[in-house]
């Protein structure tokens, strides 16, 4: 088994073992990304306020990439237009 296959298998196994019945799907997660980004940009503990969204982002690379882009854009907007 190659290192890439081993890494992919490890990630898949992690996702399987950390799956919970109350998990969010991508659509529901994406609806909450704006709120999560806003909370984090204000320094609030977003992970405890939106734990299912945070869990989904840990297991979904696509949603995590979208969230990272949103958070970056929000921080840049705040730095160029402070209140």
N, C-alpha and C positions, 0 to 999 in steps of 0.2 A: 504494500500500500504506500502510495506517495505521501509526502508531507501535506500537500494540498488536500488530498482525499481524507487524510486523517484529521486535518483541521475542520473540514466541512462536516465530517461525521461527528466530531466533538461538539460543534455548534448545534447540529441537529439534535443530538442527544441532550444538550443543555436545554434547548427549547422544549423538548418533550417532557423532561423532568421538572421544568418550572411552570408548565401549563396549569392554569387554574380554571375551574368552571366559570368564574365570574369575569373572565378576561374580556377586554374590549376588542372589537374588530377594527380594521383600518379606518373605515368610514367614521365611526364614532370617535375614534382617537383623533382624527384630523379635525373634527368639529371642536375639540378641546385644545388644540395646539396653541391658538392665539391666547387663550386664558393662561395656559401653562407658561408660555414665553413672557407674558406680562408679569405674572407673579415672580418668576425667576429674575427678570430684569429689575424688579423692585427689591430684590434680596429676600423675598419671602421663601419659606420652606415649601416649595411647590410639590415636592415628592410626597410629603405627608398630606397635603391638601388634595392632591389628585393622584393617589397611588396607582390606580389602574392604568392611567395614561402613562405614567412613568414606567410601569411594568411593560406595557406594550412597546414603548420606545426601546427598552432594553432588548427586546426580542425581535423587533422588526426594523431591519436596516433601512428600508424605503421610508417609513414614517420618521425614523430618527434623522435621516438626511434632510427631509422636508422641515422638521422641527429645527435642526441646526441652522438651516438657511434663514428661517423665519426669525430665530433668536438673534442671529448676526445682523439682519436687516433692522430689527427693532433697536438693537444697541447702537447701530450706526445712526439711525434717525434720532435717537435720544441725545447722542453726542453732538450732532450738528444743530439740533433744535432743543436745547435744554429748557425746561419749564421755569 
